[in-house]
Amino acid sequence: MPAIVLYIAAFIIFMHDLVQLLYFVSYWPIAELEEVPYKTTLLNGRWDIGLGGIRLFAPARVCDNVLSHITLFHLTASV
């Protein structure tokens, strides 16, 4: 696989994970972001998990995305 394709893929994945970090900052709430409203619901507002639930969900969401992207990057780099 050409190196440029891997660099482009890595950049796209990095940018996506940066956005996920913004959600983490907003959901904890570490900072107030107008673009990412603070809420304690999942499933499009159908399930209110409260403050404690969203504080458990936010880091799990970020870690899951980062780990899956690292795995994907290692799999494509080894091909």
N, C-alpha and C positions, 0 to 999 in steps of 0.2 A: 504494500500500500504506500503510495507516495507520502512523503513527510508533510507536505503542505496540507493534505487532507486531515492528517492527525492534528496538526496545529489549529486548523479551522474548527475541528470537532472539539478540541480542548477549550478553545476560546468560547464557543457556544455553551458548552457545559459549565464553564466558569461563570459566565454571565447569568445563566439560569440559577446556579447556586447562590449567586449574589442576591438575586431577587428573593430566593427562599430565606436568606438571612434577614432581609427586610421584614418578611412576615414574622420571623422569630422575634425581632426587636419590637414589632407592633403588638404581638399577642402576649408578650410577657408582662406587662407593658414597660419596656425600657425607655422608649421614646414615643411621642405622638406623631404619627405620620398621616397627613391628610389623604394621601393616595391609598393608604391601607387602613381602613377603619377598624377600630378595636371591637371585637365581638367575642362572645363565648359560645357560639352555636356552630354546629357542624351540619353537613347535609343540607346546605342551602337554607339554614335557619330552622330546620325541623327538629334538631336535637340540641338542647341547651345543656352543656356539660359544666357550666360554671367556671369560676376563676381557677380553681385547682385543676380542673380537667383540661382547660386550655393551656395551663402552664406545663402539664405533662405532655400534651399533644404537640405543642410547638417544637420542642427540641427533638422529639421523635420524628417529626416530619422532616426537619432539616437533616438529621443524621441519616435517615433512610434515603433521602435523595442524594446526599453526598456519597454515601457508600455504594449505592447502585451506579452512580456515575463513575466512580473510581474503578469499580469492577468492569464496567463496560469499556472504559478507556484501556485497561490492562488487557482485556480480551481482544480488542481491535488492534492494539499495538503489537501483540504477539503473533498476529496473522501475517 
